[in-house]
Amino acid sequence: MNKPAFLITIDTEGDNLWRNHRTITTRNTLFLPRFQALCEKYGFKPTWLTNYEMACDPAYVEFAHDAVRRGQAEVGMHLHAWNSPPTAPLTDDDWRWQPYLIEYPDDVLRDKVKFMTDLLEEKFRTKMVSHRAGRWAFDERYAAVLRELGYQVDCSVTPRVSWRNSPGAPQGQGGTDYTHFPRHAYFLDADDISRSGATTLLEVPMSIQYKHSALVNRLKQGYHRLRGKTRGPSVNWLRPSGGNLAAMQQVVQASLAEGSDYVEFMLHSSEFMPDGSPTFKNEADIERLYDDLEGLFSWLQARTCGMTLAEYYQHFRYGEND
């Protein structure tokens, strides 16, 4: 592979889950073919990281199965612990608190991952090998279950970002702190997922860069501490947020300058639908999103090689496509 890989990862889930409704709908399925077509226009291949409600939507299954059958996409696993079977309440109201899967006991964690894996493999008639944790919460126990079930790739790590201040269960300690995790792909250590090790599970961290210099970050954090607040440094993701094409291009350039052989993009499936997220509220927002996507993809086409997560794993481990 003479060019770095461009990895498109889509958290494929219900409509506007930020609203925390008690009933989850999946209308965003109807808006996914447009994005799939855009990816194919530029020779890119999305990985649709699919959760429970989407796996139960026949229209989504038909759409994604067709893209996989044509070799234009991959389906992986994404898991929201509070509504993914088997039911095992952790709090007085899991729908309200949306606890992290890593806050559940070992047996419940495994049962939920096994159920989702079996469901997806039954629906799509293919082995699940790629995964992203719901709410970005990952640990050594979770990684061990993925290895046991034959997964090859995880992409839950968000370098430079801590989720400690994002609560799950009230009795918990918040999400995973990835502040000092590696920024490049690495095989996980069984005892410490922040280190390279000898397992066969490849971690592919998100492409995330600081917005400001180290000096400015220190000054800003000092200011927040004086006000009694704890905040991490501001970051840019390779993720559309409306009118941020230049920032996404800077993330790509900085990541490649650090020596990365890939850049990783993410979005939620519901963000392709008007009012499917807090960010893209109407049709005009969606059109601006696609303007940014066209600009990013056309700029990346000559600079990168489109791959699914599974294809990147093969390249990373075995040097395929060199």
Backbone bond lengths (Angstrom), bond angles and torsions (degrees), N, CA, C in turn:
res aa  C-N    CA-C-N  psi(-1)  N-CA   C-N-CA  omega(-1)  CA-C   N-CA-C  phi
1 M - - - 1.463 - - 1.512 108.67 -
2 N 1.329 117.00 110.06 1.454 121.19 -177.31 1.518 112.53 -81.21
3 K 1.328 117.27 -19.95 1.460 121.96 -179.82 1.519 109.71 -113.49
4 P 1.312 117.04 152.78 1.475 118.46 173.64 1.524 110.73 -64.39
5 A 1.317 116.08 153.93 1.460 121.81 -179.86 1.530 109.97 -80.08
6 F 1.322 115.05 144.31 1.458 121.29 169.61 1.520 107.36 -108.98
7 L 1.329 116.25 114.51 1.462 123.33 -175.52 1.525 108.86 -107.66
8 I 1.316 116.71 118.88 1.460 122.72 179.73 1.518 107.86 -103.98
9 T 1.318 116.66 115.05 1.469 121.17 -178.47 1.520 108.56 -117.68
10 I 1.324 116.01 126.22 1.463 122.10 -178.19 1.523 109.12 -119.00
11 D 1.326 116.38 117.10 1.469 120.94 173.20 1.524 106.81 -73.00
12 T 1.312 115.96 105.30 1.460 122.38 -168.28 1.517 108.30 -98.58
13 E 1.334 114.91 104.68 1.462 120.70 -168.26 1.517 110.13 -150.84
14 G 1.340 116.33 -178.93 1.451 121.46 -174.49 1.516 113.96 -66.72
15 D 1.333 114.45 175.88 1.455 122.29 -173.57 1.528 111.59 -75.34
16 N 1.328 115.76 126.86 1.463 123.78 171.78 1.528 112.69 42.47
17 L 1.323 115.89 60.07 1.462 119.72 -179.90 1.530 112.30 -67.86
18 W 1.311 117.72 -11.80 1.464 120.95 176.24 1.527 110.86 -61.69
19 R 1.328 117.46 -24.60 1.467 121.26 -179.93 1.530 112.09 -77.81
20 N 1.325 115.64 -13.97 1.467 120.53 175.77 1.533 111.82 55.63
21 H 1.330 116.02 48.09 1.457 120.88 176.02 1.526 110.69 -73.50
22 R 1.316 115.74 158.35 1.464 120.82 177.46 1.527 111.35 -80.96
23 T 1.315 116.95 -19.11 1.461 121.57 176.95 1.521 108.46 -116.59
24 I 1.320 116.77 128.07 1.456 121.27 -177.62 1.525 109.17 -104.37
25 T 1.322 115.93 128.49 1.461 121.51 175.51 1.525 109.98 -108.30
26 T 1.327 116.22 164.20 1.475 121.14 -175.72 1.531 110.84 -131.46
27 R 1.323 116.73 38.97 1.463 119.60 179.49 1.522 112.33 -63.85
28 N 1.325 117.25 -22.12 1.471 118.95 -177.68 1.520 112.91 -62.02
29 T 1.333 117.07 -17.46 1.470 120.29 174.39 1.524 111.51 -50.02
30 L 1.322 116.99 -39.22 1.467 121.73 -175.00 1.527 112.13 -67.03
31 F 1.335 117.63 -17.86 1.458 121.57 -175.65 1.528 112.79 -100.96
32 L 1.326 117.43 -1.03 1.464 120.40 -175.76 1.524 114.21 -79.22
33 P 1.341 120.37 -33.17 1.470 118.89 179.42 1.531 113.28 -57.02
34 R 1.314 118.66 -33.18 1.469 119.87 179.19 1.522 110.65 -62.64
35 F 1.326 117.19 -43.00 1.464 119.26 179.41 1.525 110.65 -69.63
36 Q 1.323 118.26 -40.92 1.461 120.88 177.53 1.525 110.26 -58.07
37 A 1.328 116.76 -42.14 1.463 120.66 179.16 1.523 111.35 -64.58
38 L 1.332 117.21 -38.54 1.463 120.63 177.79 1.521 110.63 -63.13
39 C 1.336 116.68 -43.95 1.463 119.98 177.73 1.532 110.57 -58.74
40 E 1.314 116.99 -46.62 1.466 120.83 -178.05 1.527 111.16 -65.38
41 K 1.317 117.62 -33.61 1.471 121.57 177.70 1.520 111.11 -56.31
42 Y 1.335 116.77 -36.94 1.460 120.84 -176.90 1.527 113.33 -102.92
43 G 1.320 117.30 6.44 1.459 120.34 177.85 1.514 114.02 79.63
44 F 1.332 117.71 24.10 1.455 122.00 -179.68 1.532 110.42 -106.32
45 K 1.343 115.98 158.31 1.463 121.17 -173.76 1.526 109.96 -131.46
46 P 1.320 118.28 109.68 1.463 119.43 179.38 1.520 112.32 -74.30
47 T 1.317 114.97 150.33 1.466 121.84 168.00 1.525 106.72 -106.14
48 W 1.342 115.61 114.34 1.459 122.46 -177.87 1.528 108.29 -89.05
49 L 1.326 116.92 98.67 1.467 122.84 -177.27 1.526 107.39 -83.86
50 T 1.323 116.30 104.55 1.459 123.50 -158.62 1.520 112.10 -104.38
51 N 1.356 115.90 133.04 1.455 119.51 179.07 1.529 110.94 -103.68
52 Y 1.328 115.09 -173.25 1.469 121.04 -168.07 1.520 113.83 -61.66
53 E 1.350 117.01 -51.50 1.462 117.32 -174.43 1.531 112.42 -65.66
54 M 1.329 116.46 -32.10 1.465 118.49 178.71 1.530 111.06 -72.92
55 A 1.325 116.69 -35.30 1.470 119.83 176.93 1.518 111.78 -65.34
56 C 1.348 116.24 -19.99 1.474 121.03 179.10 1.523 112.51 -94.34
57 D 1.333 117.37 2.05 1.464 122.33 -179.80 1.529 108.92 -96.78
58 P 1.344 118.95 109.32 1.469 120.64 -176.39 1.523 113.13 -58.45
59 A 1.330 117.87 -35.65 1.462 120.07 -179.48 1.526 110.86 -66.40
60 Y 1.335 116.99 -40.54 1.466 119.34 176.84 1.523 110.83 -65.20
61 V 1.317 117.00 -44.44 1.466 120.44 -179.31 1.521 109.96 -58.76
62 E 1.314 117.53 -42.96 1.469 120.75 179.01 1.523 111.08 -63.36
63 F 1.321 116.56 -45.32 1.467 120.81 179.55 1.527 111.70 -60.87
64 A 1.335 116.30 -51.95 1.463 119.75 -175.30 1.522 111.13 -68.87
65 H 1.325 117.28 -38.61 1.458 119.97 179.58 1.529 110.46 -60.82
66 D 1.324 117.00 -39.39 1.466 120.19 178.54 1.525 111.28 -63.49
67 A 1.352 117.21 -43.82 1.461 119.95 -179.92 1.521 111.51 -64.49
68 V 1.332 116.67 -39.42 1.465 120.66 177.86 1.523 110.37 -66.80
69 R 1.326 116.83 -43.57 1.471 121.57 -178.98 1.526 111.16 -59.52
70 R 1.322 116.14 -34.94 1.469 120.44 -179.69 1.524 112.76 -84.70
71 G 1.329 117.61 1.61 1.456 121.34 179.49 1.510 113.78 73.05
72 Q 1.346 117.15 23.61 1.455 121.62 -176.06 1.522 113.69 -108.92
73 A 1.323 116.80 5.04 1.463 119.96 -178.62 1.525 108.87 -166.23
74 E 1.319 114.21 170.78 1.458 122.44 173.33 1.522 107.96 -131.16
75 V 1.321 117.10 148.34 1.455 121.86 169.74 1.522 108.01 -108.35
76 G 1.329 115.70 127.95 1.453 121.69 174.56 1.521 109.86 -121.47
77 M 1.330 116.56 -171.19 1.461 121.62 -174.67 1.530 111.39 -110.24
78 H 1.335 114.92 139.76 1.466 123.77 175.66 1.523 105.74 -138.85
79 L 1.330 117.96 136.35 1.462 119.51 -169.72 1.526 111.41 -134.54
80 H 1.336 115.00 122.16 1.464 121.61 171.08 1.514 108.04 -101.07
81 A 1.309 116.47 114.33 1.463 120.61 -167.39 1.526 113.08 -64.78
82 W 1.333 118.18 -32.58 1.461 120.39 -170.48 1.530 113.39 -72.65
83 N 1.345 118.16 -21.30 1.467 117.80 -179.42 1.522 112.64 -127.56
84 S 1.320 117.71 10.66 1.460 120.91 179.78 1.525 109.60 -97.76
85 P 1.329 117.59 125.13 1.476 119.97 -179.00 1.527 111.38 -62.97
86 P 1.333 115.96 160.91 1.460 128.28 -4.22 1.537 111.69 -75.31
87 T 1.328 114.84 147.62 1.458 120.16 -178.78 1.524 110.72 -66.92
88 A 1.336 116.06 131.47 1.472 121.63 179.04 1.523 107.20 -154.51
89 P 1.330 117.77 83.79 1.468 120.52 -174.45 1.532 112.40 -54.74
90 L 1.315 114.79 133.92 1.461 120.74 178.92 1.534 111.13 -106.00
91 T 1.333 116.38 -29.43 1.459 122.00 -177.80 1.530 109.20 -125.91
92 D 1.323 115.45 -176.72 1.467 119.08 176.76 1.521 111.73 -72.70
93 D 1.354 117.32 -14.23 1.462 121.44 -178.81 1.524 108.76 -162.96
94 D 1.324 115.91 85.11 1.470 119.53 -176.29 1.522 112.53 -63.80
95 W 1.331 118.38 -30.94 1.461 119.99 178.62 1.528 110.67 -65.79
96 R 1.305 116.73 -31.90 1.464 119.58 177.41 1.520 112.03 -75.44
97 W 1.328 116.14 -48.02 1.463 120.37 -171.87 1.529 113.00 -84.97
98 Q 1.322 117.86 -23.15 1.466 122.71 -178.41 1.534 111.76 48.31
99 P 1.336 116.75 61.57 1.466 119.37 -177.06 1.518 112.41 -61.92
100 Y 1.316 114.25 153.08 1.466 121.37 176.14 1.523 109.65 -73.93
101 L 1.321 116.48 145.96 1.457 119.54 178.11 1.531 111.03 -59.53
102 I 1.326 117.67 -33.95 1.462 120.57 -177.92 1.531 111.98 -70.92
103 E 1.341 117.91 -6.01 1.461 120.68 175.73 1.526 112.30 -88.60
104 Y 1.338 117.63 -9.12 1.464 121.63 -179.26 1.536 110.42 -85.46
105 P 1.340 117.32 159.15 1.468 120.22 175.07 1.533 111.65 -60.99
106 D 1.321 115.90 159.42 1.458 121.69 -175.96 1.526 112.93 -53.91
107 D 1.344 116.73 -45.51 1.458 118.95 -175.08 1.523 111.56 -68.38
108 V 1.327 117.36 -35.64 1.461 120.49 178.18 1.529 110.10 -69.44
109 L 1.321 116.24 -43.20 1.462 120.51 177.45 1.526 110.33 -55.12
110 R 1.328 115.90 -49.30 1.460 119.03 -178.51 1.524 111.93 -64.49
111 D 1.330 116.83 -42.93 1.457 120.09 -177.93 1.527 111.35 -61.82
112 K 1.324 117.02 -39.27 1.462 119.91 -179.66 1.533 110.94 -68.80
113 V 1.321 117.21 -42.34 1.462 119.78 178.61 1.532 110.79 -65.69
114 K 1.313 116.44 -40.80 1.471 120.56 179.27 1.534 110.34 -64.84
115 F 1.326 117.54 -43.31 1.464 120.16 179.79 1.525 110.69 -60.66
116 M 1.333 117.16 -48.31 1.459 120.15 -178.51 1.520 111.76 -63.77
117 T 1.328 116.51 -39.70 1.463 120.12 179.08 1.519 110.48 -62.70
118 D 1.312 116.84 -48.30 1.463 120.79 179.65 1.523 111.28 -61.21
119 L 1.336 116.88 -42.23 1.463 120.55 -179.07 1.523 111.09 -61.88
120 L 1.313 116.90 -47.69 1.466 120.42 -178.93 1.528 111.80 -65.91
121 E 1.319 116.56 -39.96 1.465 118.81 179.73 1.522 111.30 -67.32
122 E 1.327 116.33 -33.37 1.467 119.72 176.12 1.528 110.61 -69.46
123 K 1.340 116.78 -44.18 1.463 120.64 -176.80 1.530 112.00 -67.80
124 F 1.335 116.74 -39.20 1.457 119.91 -172.48 1.525 113.52 -106.56
125 R 1.320 116.49 -3.51 1.465 122.23 175.34 1.535 111.68 53.52
126 T 1.323 114.41 42.16 1.454 120.43 176.97 1.518 109.45 -152.18
127 K 1.322 116.76 153.57 1.464 121.81 -179.36 1.527 110.48 -68.98
128 M 1.324 116.47 133.65 1.460 121.20 173.65 1.528 109.17 -81.97
129 V 1.325 116.75 125.74 1.466 120.29 -179.70 1.522 113.11 -127.13
130 S 1.337 118.05 -11.58 1.465 121.09 -176.92 1.522 110.33 -120.66
131 H 1.326 116.33 150.46 1.463 120.33 -170.36 1.522 111.20 -155.03
132 R 1.352 114.81 146.74 1.464 121.30 164.90 1.521 108.28 -137.05
133 A 1.304 116.21 134.89 1.461 121.49 -179.02 1.515 110.90 -72.34
134 G 1.338 116.51 143.08 1.450 120.99 172.01 1.523 110.78 -64.53
135 R 1.325 115.17 136.31 1.471 122.52 -179.06 1.531 111.62 59.26
136 W 1.329 117.02 22.61 1.463 123.06 172.48 1.530 113.36 63.25
137 A 1.328 117.95 21.07 1.470 120.71 -174.62 1.523 110.71 -96.42
138 F 1.317 116.75 116.93 1.457 122.23 -173.47 1.516 109.12 -141.09
139 D 1.343 116.10 147.67 1.463 120.12 175.56 1.524 109.64 -153.75
140 E 1.332 115.31 -175.75 1.463 120.37 -175.47 1.531 111.97 -66.05
141 R 1.329 118.34 -36.09 1.472 120.83 179.10 1.525 110.51 -64.34
142 Y 1.307 115.42 -44.60 1.468 121.19 179.70 1.525 109.81 -61.64
143 A 1.328 116.70 -45.54 1.464 120.90 179.85 1.527 111.33 -60.60
144 A 1.324 117.04 -38.12 1.466 120.74 179.91 1.528 111.08 -64.15
145 V 1.332 117.16 -39.68 1.467 120.26 178.24 1.523 110.44 -66.47
146 L 1.314 117.26 -41.20 1.462 119.71 177.50 1.526 110.97 -60.06
147 R 1.317 116.56 -43.98 1.468 119.02 179.12 1.526 110.60 -62.47
148 E 1.318 116.37 -43.23 1.465 120.85 179.72 1.521 111.35 -57.71
149 L 1.330 117.03 -36.48 1.461 121.44 -175.96 1.530 112.73 -91.52
150 G 1.309 117.40 6.13 1.456 120.89 171.54 1.513 115.94 89.26
151 Y 1.323 117.61 16.33 1.465 119.38 176.41 1.524 110.20 -72.35
152 Q 1.327 115.19 148.92 1.458 121.53 -178.51 1.526 112.82 -110.62
153 V 1.339 117.36 -29.73 1.462 121.44 -172.28 1.523 110.46 -132.80
154 D 1.321 115.92 135.50 1.454 121.96 166.93 1.524 108.05 -121.46
155 C 1.343 115.85 146.35 1.477 119.04 177.85 1.524 110.15 -135.55
156 S 1.337 116.03 43.49 1.464 121.80 -177.16 1.528 113.45 -90.32
157 V 1.310 118.47 -16.00 1.464 121.98 -173.99 1.530 110.45 -76.74
158 T 1.334 115.81 131.64 1.464 122.51 177.46 1.527 108.67 -119.31
159 P 1.324 118.67 85.76 1.463 120.85 -176.16 1.532 111.54 -56.22
160 R 1.323 115.46 147.68 1.463 123.58 179.30 1.532 112.85 72.88
161 V 1.345 117.20 4.60 1.467 120.89 -176.32 1.526 109.49 -125.84
162 S 1.339 116.35 133.50 1.454 122.08 172.15 1.522 109.36 -112.90
163 W 1.337 115.51 138.38 1.463 121.95 177.37 1.535 111.24 -105.32
164 R 1.329 117.31 15.97 1.459 121.42 -177.67 1.535 112.10 -60.12
165 N 1.319 116.64 -32.51 1.461 119.72 -178.66 1.519 112.72 -90.09
166 S 1.326 117.34 8.46 1.462 121.98 175.10 1.520 107.65 -104.18
167 P 1.322 118.48 101.37 1.466 120.32 -172.34 1.515 113.24 -71.46
168 G 1.319 114.97 148.97 1.453 123.12 168.00 1.516 106.96 -112.81
169 A 1.341 116.28 -114.08 1.458 119.98 175.47 1.529 109.69 -61.47
170 P 1.343 117.95 139.44 1.477 120.11 -178.69 1.524 113.24 -56.20
171 Q 1.333 116.42 -31.67 1.463 119.46 -179.54 1.525 112.71 -85.20
172 G 1.342 116.85 -0.04 1.463 120.61 -176.24 1.517 113.15 -87.96
173 Q 1.326 115.16 -174.29 1.465 122.23 -176.92 1.519 112.27 -114.35
174 G 1.339 117.03 19.78 1.455 119.66 -178.22 1.524 111.63 83.81
175 G 1.310 115.05 -170.36 1.457 120.47 -175.98 1.518 113.23 -84.16
176 T 1.320 115.85 -167.21 1.464 122.95 -175.54 1.529 110.87 -82.64
177 D 1.306 116.21 139.09 1.467 122.55 176.56 1.531 108.22 -94.74
178 Y 1.340 115.88 108.42 1.468 121.43 -179.22 1.531 112.11 -103.26
179 T 1.320 117.66 15.16 1.459 121.16 -170.21 1.526 112.70 -51.06
180 H 1.331 116.61 -42.94 1.469 119.73 -173.42 1.534 112.45 -111.46
181 F 1.326 117.02 21.16 1.461 120.28 176.85 1.531 110.49 -74.21
182 P 1.338 117.00 158.25 1.465 119.63 176.86 1.526 111.96 -58.37
183 R 1.337 114.98 152.93 1.464 121.37 179.75 1.522 111.78 -104.62
184 H 1.330 116.81 1.61 1.468 122.61 -179.92 1.516 108.90 -117.01
185 A 1.327 116.98 167.32 1.466 120.84 178.06 1.523 110.16 -69.43
186 Y 1.349 115.48 141.55 1.462 119.56 -179.64 1.522 109.91 -157.72
187 F 1.336 116.09 147.69 1.460 120.28 172.28 1.523 108.48 -75.79
188 L 1.325 115.38 133.30 1.457 121.35 -172.15 1.524 112.57 -72.71
189 D 1.303 115.28 146.36 1.461 122.42 168.19 1.531 108.04 -81.11
190 A 1.309 118.04 135.78 1.461 121.22 -176.06 1.530 112.44 -63.89
191 D 1.334 117.39 -29.95 1.466 121.12 -174.97 1.518 113.60 -99.68
192 D 1.341 117.59 -9.84 1.460 120.55 -177.09 1.525 108.34 -156.65
193 I 1.349 116.51 103.13 1.465 119.08 -174.51 1.526 112.78 -71.57
194 S 1.319 117.98 -3.81 1.463 119.98 175.93 1.524 111.99 -87.73
195 R 1.333 116.57 1.01 1.475 120.29 -177.54 1.518 110.60 -123.00
196 S 1.319 115.10 152.74 1.452 120.50 168.86 1.517 109.31 -68.56
197 G 1.334 116.01 146.11 1.450 119.45 -178.69 1.514 112.26 -154.71
198 A 1.317 115.11 -160.02 1.467 121.05 -170.44 1.521 113.38 -104.85
199 T 1.345 118.99 8.42 1.460 118.51 178.26 1.525 110.23 -76.53
200 T 1.325 115.93 171.74 1.470 120.92 178.97 1.525 111.83 -99.12
201 L 1.349 117.70 8.55 1.468 120.86 178.18 1.525 108.97 -92.49
202 L 1.320 115.49 116.27 1.461 121.74 -177.01 1.522 109.88 -89.19
203 E 1.314 116.59 125.59 1.463 121.51 173.43 1.525 109.12 -92.75
204 V 1.332 116.46 129.71 1.457 122.20 179.00 1.534 107.34 -121.47
205 P 1.324 117.99 88.81 1.467 120.72 -174.50 1.528 112.66 -64.21
206 M 1.330 115.24 152.52 1.457 121.67 175.41 1.527 110.63 -61.63
207 S 1.331 115.54 152.13 1.469 121.65 175.23 1.520 108.84 -85.23
208 I 1.331 115.23 107.86 1.472 122.73 -175.04 1.524 107.88 -139.02
209 Q 1.322 116.68 133.98 1.460 121.67 179.50 1.521 110.55 -130.72
210 Y 1.325 116.02 150.40 1.462 120.04 174.82 1.530 110.52 -64.27
211 K 1.332 116.27 143.08 1.461 120.65 175.82 1.522 111.64 -74.04
212 H 1.346 116.07 -31.78 1.461 120.37 -171.09 1.526 110.55 -124.41
213 S 1.305 115.89 169.75 1.463 121.51 177.37 1.519 110.10 -69.04
214 A 1.324 116.16 166.46 1.464 120.87 179.32 1.528 110.79 -60.42
215 L 1.331 117.22 -39.14 1.466 120.62 179.77 1.520 110.85 -64.16
216 V 1.318 116.76 -47.07 1.470 119.93 -179.79 1.524 110.11 -63.54
217 N 1.329 116.63 -38.76 1.473 119.57 178.21 1.533 111.03 -60.86
218 R 1.323 116.96 -43.98 1.468 120.02 179.80 1.528 111.04 -62.86
219 L 1.320 116.61 -42.02 1.460 120.43 179.70 1.527 111.03 -64.09
220 K 1.324 116.45 -43.57 1.462 120.31 -179.84 1.534 111.36 -64.73
221 Q 1.339 116.05 -42.76 1.464 118.30 -179.91 1.524 111.30 -67.20
222 G 1.324 116.82 -36.45 1.460 119.67 175.75 1.522 111.57 -62.61
223 Y 1.321 116.55 -40.32 1.465 121.00 177.16 1.532 110.91 -61.90
224 H 1.326 116.36 -44.04 1.473 119.76 179.28 1.534 110.87 -63.74
225 R 1.332 116.70 -39.61 1.473 119.21 179.41 1.525 110.91 -63.17
226 L 1.330 117.11 -38.65 1.456 120.28 177.92 1.531 111.70 -61.80
227 R 1.312 115.84 -27.83 1.472 121.11 178.94 1.537 111.85 -92.32
228 G 1.342 115.68 6.97 1.455 120.20 177.19 1.510 114.33 76.57
229 K 1.320 117.15 23.54 1.465 121.19 -178.63 1.518 110.57 -117.55
230 T 1.336 115.86 150.25 1.453 121.58 176.59 1.521 108.67 -115.93
231 R 1.308 116.69 113.58 1.457 121.23 179.75 1.516 109.59 -136.50
232 G 1.317 114.91 141.52 1.451 119.55 174.64 1.516 110.91 -78.23
233 P 1.309 117.08 166.88 1.467 120.40 177.37 1.531 111.19 -61.34
234 S 1.320 116.47 148.26 1.465 121.18 177.47 1.522 109.98 -68.85
235 V 1.318 115.77 141.26 1.466 120.99 -177.21 1.520 110.37 -133.08
236 N 1.308 115.76 158.77 1.461 124.07 168.37 1.520 108.78 -112.28
237 W 1.313 116.31 135.58 1.461 122.81 175.26 1.524 109.45 -103.53
238 L 1.327 115.02 159.51 1.467 119.47 168.34 1.530 106.29 -81.86
239 R 1.336 113.46 74.25 1.460 121.81 -171.96 1.525 108.71 -154.68
240 P 1.315 118.76 124.81 1.464 119.95 -179.72 1.524 111.68 -66.36
241 S 1.333 114.91 140.41 1.456 120.16 175.63 1.516 111.88 -135.06
242 G 1.331 115.76 8.95 1.453 120.93 -179.43 1.516 111.56 99.68
243 G 1.329 117.22 103.37 1.458 120.80 177.99 1.509 114.94 71.53
244 N 1.329 117.91 26.16 1.475 120.12 -177.55 1.523 112.55 -115.76
245 L 1.330 117.37 33.20 1.462 120.42 -179.44 1.526 111.30 -58.08
246 A 1.328 117.79 -46.66 1.467 120.23 -177.95 1.521 110.94 -61.82
247 A 1.330 117.75 -39.63 1.465 120.86 179.11 1.524 110.68 -64.85
248 M 1.332 117.65 -40.31 1.469 120.26 177.99 1.525 110.44 -64.72
249 Q 1.307 117.57 -40.06 1.463 120.08 177.96 1.528 110.90 -63.59
250 Q 1.319 116.84 -37.38 1.465 120.22 177.50 1.525 111.63 -65.72
251 V 1.338 117.06 -36.94 1.462 120.22 176.16 1.523 109.85 -62.06
252 V 1.324 116.87 -44.61 1.466 120.55 178.14 1.526 110.44 -59.12
253 Q 1.318 116.52 -50.40 1.462 120.00 -176.30 1.526 111.75 -62.97
254 A 1.330 117.49 -41.93 1.463 120.13 -179.70 1.521 111.13 -68.63
255 S 1.325 117.81 -38.79 1.471 120.84 -180.00 1.519 110.64 -64.81
256 L 1.317 117.20 -44.13 1.462 120.31 179.79 1.532 110.54 -68.95
257 A 1.334 117.02 -33.84 1.470 120.10 178.26 1.520 111.30 -66.05
258 E 1.351 116.87 -26.81 1.467 120.99 176.42 1.521 112.10 -77.48
259 G 1.332 117.57 -5.11 1.453 121.06 177.69 1.514 114.86 100.40
260 S 1.323 118.59 5.77 1.460 120.55 179.29 1.524 110.60 -65.47
261 D 1.340 116.07 142.59 1.467 119.64 176.56 1.526 111.40 -98.83
262 Y 1.323 117.05 17.49 1.463 121.82 175.89 1.521 108.84 -156.61
263 V 1.320 115.49 161.92 1.458 121.95 164.03 1.526 106.82 -130.46
264 E 1.330 115.58 142.91 1.466 121.07 -172.83 1.530 110.51 -121.08
265 F 1.303 114.61 122.23 1.460 125.41 -179.56 1.518 108.41 -101.47
266 M 1.348 116.94 147.34 1.461 119.16 173.55 1.531 110.65 -143.76
267 L 1.320 113.70 154.29 1.452 122.86 171.16 1.523 106.47 -160.10
268 H 1.331 116.74 165.10 1.459 120.66 173.69 1.522 109.23 -95.22
269 S 1.312 116.67 145.70 1.465 119.82 -178.86 1.522 111.26 -58.52
270 S 1.318 117.73 -35.18 1.459 119.81 -177.57 1.516 112.53 -70.16
271 E 1.338 118.03 -14.86 1.457 120.61 179.43 1.520 112.91 -75.30
272 F 1.330 117.42 -8.43 1.463 120.78 174.33 1.525 112.10 -85.71
273 M 1.330 117.69 -0.45 1.456 123.22 -175.39 1.522 109.76 -115.69
274 P 1.332 119.20 134.41 1.460 119.36 173.98 1.523 111.12 -55.82
275 D 1.325 115.96 133.31 1.461 123.51 -179.03 1.528 112.60 63.16
276 G 1.319 116.39 21.99 1.455 120.00 175.87 1.506 112.88 -91.66
277 S 1.343 116.13 -1.53 1.461 121.49 -179.30 1.514 108.08 -159.95
278 P 1.337 117.95 166.03 1.471 119.98 176.14 1.522 112.72 -69.08
279 T 1.328 117.93 -19.40 1.464 121.82 -172.79 1.518 112.81 -85.56
280 F 1.320 117.03 -44.07 1.463 121.78 -174.97 1.526 108.00 -114.84
281 K 1.324 115.50 92.80 1.464 120.62 -165.06 1.522 113.85 -92.19
282 N 1.331 117.81 -19.92 1.459 119.88 -175.63 1.525 109.95 -147.21
283 E 1.319 115.98 179.34 1.462 120.17 -176.42 1.526 111.74 -63.41
284 A 1.318 116.99 -35.55 1.466 119.61 178.11 1.528 111.00 -62.98
285 D 1.335 117.30 -39.98 1.470 120.93 176.16 1.520 110.94 -61.75
286 I 1.330 116.78 -40.86 1.464 120.41 -179.86 1.527 110.39 -64.86
287 E 1.325 117.04 -40.37 1.465 118.99 179.13 1.522 110.76 -65.74
288 R 1.326 117.48 -37.91 1.469 119.56 175.47 1.521 111.12 -65.78
289 L 1.338 116.68 -37.10 1.461 120.08 174.62 1.525 110.43 -58.07
290 Y 1.325 116.91 -47.26 1.469 119.43 -178.33 1.524 112.17 -69.22
291 D 1.328 117.74 -28.85 1.465 119.04 172.49 1.523 110.23 -61.45
292 D 1.344 116.31 -44.46 1.468 119.97 178.07 1.527 111.32 -65.55
293 L 1.326 116.90 -39.62 1.464 120.22 179.73 1.519 111.03 -64.97
294 E 1.326 117.01 -43.41 1.472 119.99 176.85 1.523 110.27 -60.26
295 G 1.321 116.71 -43.82 1.454 119.79 179.94 1.519 112.31 -63.93
296 L 1.332 116.44 -43.70 1.463 120.46 -179.76 1.523 111.05 -66.89
297 F 1.321 117.15 -48.19 1.462 120.26 -175.40 1.526 111.50 -66.78
298 S 1.306 117.53 -40.38 1.468 119.09 179.03 1.523 110.37 -66.08
299 W 1.329 117.16 -36.45 1.466 121.59 177.84 1.524 111.10 -68.54
300 L 1.346 117.19 -36.31 1.463 121.52 -177.89 1.531 113.29 -81.17
301 Q 1.308 117.62 -19.20 1.465 119.91 -171.32 1.522 112.04 -57.14
302 A 1.325 117.64 -43.14 1.464 120.63 -178.69 1.527 112.47 -83.20
303 R 1.314 117.43 -12.94 1.458 121.56 -173.78 1.522 113.54 -100.12
304 T 1.343 117.15 -19.41 1.464 120.86 -172.28 1.524 110.98 -135.77
305 C 1.331 113.84 171.81 1.461 122.52 176.01 1.527 107.98 -121.57
306 G 1.321 117.37 122.98 1.452 120.62 -177.85 1.522 112.27 -71.05
307 M 1.320 116.63 133.22 1.467 122.58 178.50 1.520 109.72 -144.72
308 T 1.322 116.23 150.43 1.462 120.80 164.37 1.528 108.33 -79.14
309 L 1.318 116.65 169.77 1.461 119.37 176.42 1.526 111.54 -62.08
310 A 1.328 117.04 -40.55 1.467 119.85 179.88 1.520 110.99 -63.70
311 E 1.322 117.40 -39.55 1.463 120.43 178.16 1.526 110.74 -66.58
312 Y 1.320 116.97 -39.14 1.462 119.30 178.00 1.524 110.63 -63.95
313 Y 1.321 117.05 -39.34 1.459 120.57 176.75 1.526 110.72 -56.84
314 Q 1.326 116.79 -46.84 1.463 120.25 -179.90 1.525 110.87 -60.95
315 H 1.313 116.26 -42.00 1.458 119.61 177.96 1.524 111.25 -64.07
316 F 1.324 116.41 -45.97 1.459 120.63 -175.32 1.524 110.91 -65.85
317 R 1.321 116.22 -41.75 1.466 118.97 -175.14 1.521 112.85 -83.67
318 Y 1.318 116.82 -38.67 1.453 119.49 -170.75 1.529 113.28 -117.49
319 G 1.326 116.83 -4.11 1.454 119.51 178.90 1.511 114.20 73.46
320 E 1.347 117.27 22.25 1.449 119.69 178.64 1.523 110.32 -68.14
321 N 1.323 115.47 153.59 1.460 124.71 -178.65 1.518 113.01 71.88
322 D 1.348 117.81 10.93 1.466 118.85 175.70 1.530 109.83 -71.93
